[in-house]
């Protein structure tokens, strides 16, 4: 979804270059995907509170200044957007194939919550909405797969991996929505509308799933890219 607006995400996460491999990460042998999975999970555990060396901010929770998610019939802006639940994320598998210059990460997220001050305009189901206030989108038992391709770039005689394309697919068991003040102070109408939205959550989530996927993809690309941009590929994966 190219129209997704992530204000200052690069500034929040930043860019790192030419650093030593961190103490919490151990290199893996080529093709040893169990090692890669273990090291990916261990790295996540160690960066939940951030890693200034690699310009990784606090991830639990992660705060983004502003995010606009355009849907098919609705546009929603969170300002700020606070993402809770990254600390519960489980990495089911992580792979980097140095032959094809590609990789993938399979995720399971028991509970992830997107909260913040929202502004929403457009139509959900048959409901014409124009609201603003506190918003909450909670995803239960989410799954995701992040696929990426990279090229090798040379810096100071060393080869580094630079992500050139990526994709993220999201799945979920259940989603819950709560938008306060959908109708300018009419709490009864706001409540009944939220009840309708949650009753038809499978349809409603289609409006937000691409945007949520793009948010997670952008975070993964910047965070993973920081490590790959800063550590030579042969120090991450031994041939």
C-alpha positions, 0 to 999 in steps of 0.5 A, a space after each residue: 500500500 504505497 499511500 500509507 503515510 508513516 511520518 518520521 518512522 525513519 527518524 524514530 528508528 534511524 540508520 546505522 552503519 559500520 558497527 561491530 556485531 553486538 554481544 547478544 548476537 552470534 553468527 550462524 553457519 550458512 544454511 543453519 536456519 535453526 541457528 538463525 531463528 534462535 538468534 533472531 528471537 534472542 536479538 528481539 529479546 535484547 532490543 525491546 528496550 532499544 539499542 542506541 548503537 543500531 539506532 533501534 528505539 524502545 519497541 515495548 511499546 513503540 511510538 510513531 508520531 503519525 500514521 495515516 492508513 488509507 482504506 478502500 472506503 475510509 482514511 484513518 490517521 493516528 497521531 501518535 500511534 502507539 504499538 503495544 505487544 511487540 514484546 510478545 512476538 515469537 519468531 517461528 522461523 528466520 532464514 537468510 539464503 546467501 545464494 539467492 540473496 533473499 530471506 524470510 521471517 515467520 512471526 506469531 503475535 499473540 496480542 498486538 494493540 494499535 492505540 492513539 488519537 485517531 481521526 477517521 473519515 469515510 464509510 465502514 460497512 454502510 456507516 458514514 463516519 467522521 470521528 476523532 478521539 481515542 482509538 484502539 485496534 487489537 489483533 489476537 493471535 496474529 501471524 505474519 510472514 516477512 519476505 525480502 531480497 537484498 543486494 550486496 554493497 561494498 564499503 571499506 573492503 567489506 560486503 554488506 546486505 542492503 534490502 531492496 524489496 520486501 513484503 509482509 503478509 498478515 493473518 489473524 484469528 480475531 480483531 477488536 475495534 474501539 473508536 471513541 467519539 465517532 459521532 461528536 459526543 453522542 455516546 449511545 450512537 458511538 457505542 452501537 456503531 462500535 458494536 456493529 463494527 465488532 460484529 462484522 470485524 472480518 469485513 471491517 479488518 479488510 479496511 485496516 489489514 493492508 495498513 497494519 501489514 505496511 506498518 509492521 513491514 516498514 518497522 521490520 525493514 528498517 530494524 533488520 536493515 540497520 543490522 545488515 547495513 552495519 555488519 558485514 554479511 560474512 560476520 552475520 552468516 559464515 560460508 
